Structures are given as structure tokens and as C-alpha cells.
Amino acid sequence: MSTSLNASALARLLGSWRTGASPAYRELADVVRLLILDGRIPLDVALPSERALSQTLGLSRTTVTAAYSQLREQGFLGGGQGSRGRTNIPHRPGASAASPGAPGLAAPDGILDLAYASLPATGEVVHRAFADALTEVPALLPGFGYDTMGVPALREAIAERYTEAGAPTTPEQVLVTSGTQHALNIVLRTLAGGQRRVLVDHPTYPNALDAIRASGSRTIPVALPPAGSRLPWDVDAMSTALRQQRPAVAYLVPDFHNPTGRNMPEFQRRRLIREAAGSGTVLVIDETLRALDLDGGGQPPFAALSTDSSGVVSIGSLSKSHWAGLRTGWIRASESLIGRFAATRTTMDLGGPVVEQLAAARLVRSFEEPLEARLASLREHRQVLMELLDRYLPQWEFERPDGGLTVWCRLPTPSSTALTVMAPDFGIRLAAGPRFGAGGAFERYLRVPFTLPPEQLDSAVRALRAAQDRLDASPQLQNSLRQEARRRHEAPAAVA
Ligand SMILES: Cc1ncc(COP(=O)(O)O)c(C=O)c1O
């Protein structure tokens, strides 16, 4: 695996980075820092040599040396002067650490991670499911272990769950995937791509936007109405876009939408199904957050409302309800579409790991078991976060999420990227608002998850307040970071 970045790859990521607002070395260091924080430059990767980068960017060697020195001083580059520094996110002593060594923690110890909206496993229940799954393994060992469609027990369990929710489903209508993101990539590769159009809610889940872009499709964003509007989705605008643009696919997150936490009412779902049928658009419904219904307002799945079995494709996973480490999800669609998705899937992988699927089958069969405790603690965390935001950041506006894991905040100024860049100095990691939109939108927004325990939420919101104060005290800093934001968000980046 390559662990170094060559000069032309870095130049591409930098784009048109120079504004002239501050010395070149400082601008270069700031933009590289943002790329590291955004995840566009991975951690522990060697940056290009000073000589190569200065040649590629047409800069003096002194400028690159000074930029690298600044990154080293700030802790974003490890390794000594002269050696090729490796990317890093600085450790901040004193801040509370998340469980060391646990996989999937984007931020290093000492940084509170507000960029990820994910939870640890639902404890004992997941562990038990794995332990029980292991007892089934001997019976399967004589087989080859490949199963493109998924382990039958899991396909049956998922089909039963849809049937119980009002969408009669057979196991043949289910393809098991390695999570929703995998499912979405399979669906896009099959139904979109080649400059076809994909309609999305705007804002929406960043990795979905990246997947749409990577598939070669064109994104058609339709804005969600502002907080406090009468209706949570603007189905009139969506219908117009469907009629005029005739997208191949509409990717929607109607159940506790990421990032706003909104829930689409049944009549809007029904109307969208009619409109999409009229424009020949397949509705791809991301149900990853469907189980995180905090106020009991859950709606029937889209698949239960549609009479056209090819018009709705549902994708989902156990990542938010149970544990993202299961890497187990699904596609529910008509049998003929499932056949096409399976053919696409084999170009990517030949099936999921068996033990995870056996464990997932057990979890799906007793789906609700761990949820009561999870929802109770999320309700408490949501309340704590909203109170903290009211207390420490009264100028930030937000709507109360119906479910999900996050609060979508409107900032008093377009300073989301500036806060994100400064955040590690205050012991937090953020995902800037523009990650949730196309073309640099949402610089006035920040998604704040309520996944951390209350004490950590308290530290995180105080840190946000301190970062906001620093920004307010320095219009100059705000200006230069705003310019940087404009440049950076021409090409949005990756968050989870
Ligand atoms: C709306 C949405 N879709 C998909 C995903 C990714 O899910 P998975 O872990 O199943 O790939 C997430 C994770 O945050 C999400 O919020």
C-alpha cells in the first residue's frame, strides 16, 4: 500500500490555493492542514520532498521549507527536519481520550471527535451475537464460503423485517452488502453513471455525494426548506426537478435525515413516489438512520407505499442501530433489480464475511432488543446538546432533530471551515458544513453530533465557544480563513 503522496497528487489536491492574503508559506501550510483535517490527505502519509513540491508548485524551496516547518510545529507533520514528514493530527494533552485502540476513531486520543456521527456497539448484544455466530461456523466450513447474495439466514431475517414493517419482501429481493455505502455504490454503478443525473436532498450525507461524483453522475441538489418551515421537504421543488431534469436516480434520506435529523411525513413520501414514477426516476432510499426514531414519529418505509416494485430501492445497514464494525447492510429491491445489482457487485467483491453475516442475522431477528437503551441515551444526549448550544452559543440557530444522531446548526457568519481549521487547537475535530453540500454551499452551517457522553459534549461545546470567540476577536483571521474556505469547497471532501 502506498504511504506517500507525490508532488503532482498534492498539487491536484491543493487546487488554486494561493490567494495572496498572507505569505505563501502560511497559505500553503493552512491548506495542507485543512486537507489533513478533512481526511483528503490520509494520516501517516509522507508528503512530497521539499524539492519536488517546490518544483511542481513553482515556489522557492524556502517557501516550502517554511510551510513544512509550520506544519511540524503545529503537530501536523511528524519526523525530523530534512526527512519526509508524515501526516499527523496533533495530540492535545489533558483532553479526555476515547477508548484507546478501538478501531474507527478518526481523531487521535485527546481530541473529541465531532466529525463522526457514530456510536460504539450496543455492548453485550453485539458481542453475544458474534459468540453465537461462531457456533454455527463449523457447519459452514465444508462450503466454499463465497455467497454474492448474502448468507440465506440474513436475507430471510431482513426480508421478514421489511414484511413486518408493511413492505412484503422475499429473501430473493434482498442482497446483503458491506454496509449502506457499499450498497449505494452498487446501485449507482448499476443505475446511474455516464453523466446521468442523480437528485439529492441538499444538504445530505457527504459520502453519498462523493459516491455520486465518483460514479460519473451529475448531482441535482434540491434544497431542504429552512428550519421552522411548515414542511420538512420541499416536494414541489423536487417534483419540478424530477419533471424537468428526469434524473435516473433520486438519493434521499427521509428517515432522520443526515445532517438535519428530519423525518419525512407519509403524504410527502406518497407524492414523491407518484412524481418519481412520472419521470422514470428510481428512488434510492437510504434507511441507515431509520431505527433512530427519538420521538416515535417513524413512518412506513417507502417500499411499503409503492406499488411499482422497480420504483423504490431501499438501502440500509446495522451501522447506526447496532455497530458500524459489523460492516453489514443490504439492498431491498425487485428481484430483477437485485439480479442486476448482484452482477455489479461481483465486479467489486464476491460476498461478505460469513461470521459477520451470521451475527447480523441474529441481530436483525431480535432487532429491537438493544434499541430501547440506545434511544433513551440518545434522547438524553440530544437534550444535553441543545441546552449546551443554547447556553454557550446563543447566536447559533438549530432545529430539534426528530431522530438520528446530529443537530444541524446555522452559524451567525459563514465561518464553518474557519472553525473546522481551528478546531484541533481547541481539542475538537469538526466536519465543515460544505461537506454536506455541492459547490461550497453551507459555509454557514455546522453539524454537531450528540453521540458523545454528556461530560464530553460539555467540553466539546465549550471548545466550540472558545473557537468562536477566537474567530470573533480576529476579523483578519476570519477573512483569510473565509477566502480559504471559498477555494477549498470548490471540491468537497470526505467525512463519515
Ligand atoms: C445517511 C447515511 N448513509 C450511509 C451511511 C454509511 O453507512 P454504512 O456504515 O452502513 O456504510 C451513514 C453513516 O453515517 C449515513 O449517515
The ligand as an SDF file (V2000), in Angstrom:
LIG
                    3D

 16 16  0  0  0  0  0  0  0  0999 V2000
  -27.2580    8.5950    5.7750 C   0  0  0  0  0  0  0  0  0  0  0  0
  -26.1250    7.6220    5.8640 C   0  0  0  0  0  0  0  0  0  0  0  0
  -25.9420    6.7220    4.8980 N   0  0  0  0  0  0  0  0  0  0  0  0
  -24.9270    5.8400    4.9360 C   0  0  0  0  0  0  0  0  0  0  0  0
  -24.0290    5.8320    5.9720 C   0  0  0  0  0  0  0  0  0  0  0  0
  -22.9150    4.8380    5.9500 C   0  0  0  0  0  0  0  0  0  0  0  0
  -23.4100    3.6540    6.4490 O   0  0  0  0  0  0  0  0  0  0  0  0
  -22.5880    2.2830    6.4750 P   0  0  0  0  0  0  0  0  0  0  0  0
  -21.7100    2.3150    7.6850 O   0  0  0  0  0  0  0  0  0  0  0  0
  -23.6440    1.2540    6.5850 O   0  0  0  0  0  0  0  0  0  0  0  0
  -21.8300    2.1780    5.2000 O   0  0  0  0  0  0  0  0  0  0  0  0
  -24.1700    6.7560    7.0170 C   0  0  0  0  0  0  0  0  0  0  0  0
  -23.1930    6.8050    8.0960 C   0  0  0  0  0  0  0  0  0  0  0  0
  -23.0240    7.8050    8.7520 O   0  0  0  0  0  0  0  0  0  0  0  0
  -25.2520    7.6770    6.9600 C   0  0  0  0  0  0  0  0  0  0  0  0
  -25.4320    8.5820    7.9240 O   0  0  0  0  0  0  0  0  0  0  0  0
  1  2  1  0
  2  3  1  0
  2 15  2  0
  3  4  2  0
  4  5  1  0
  5  6  1  0
  5 12  2  0
  6  7  1  0
  7  8  1  0
  8  9  2  0
  8 10  1  0
  8 11  1  0
 12 13  1  0
 12 15  1  0
 13 14  2  0
 15 16  1  0
M  END
$$$$
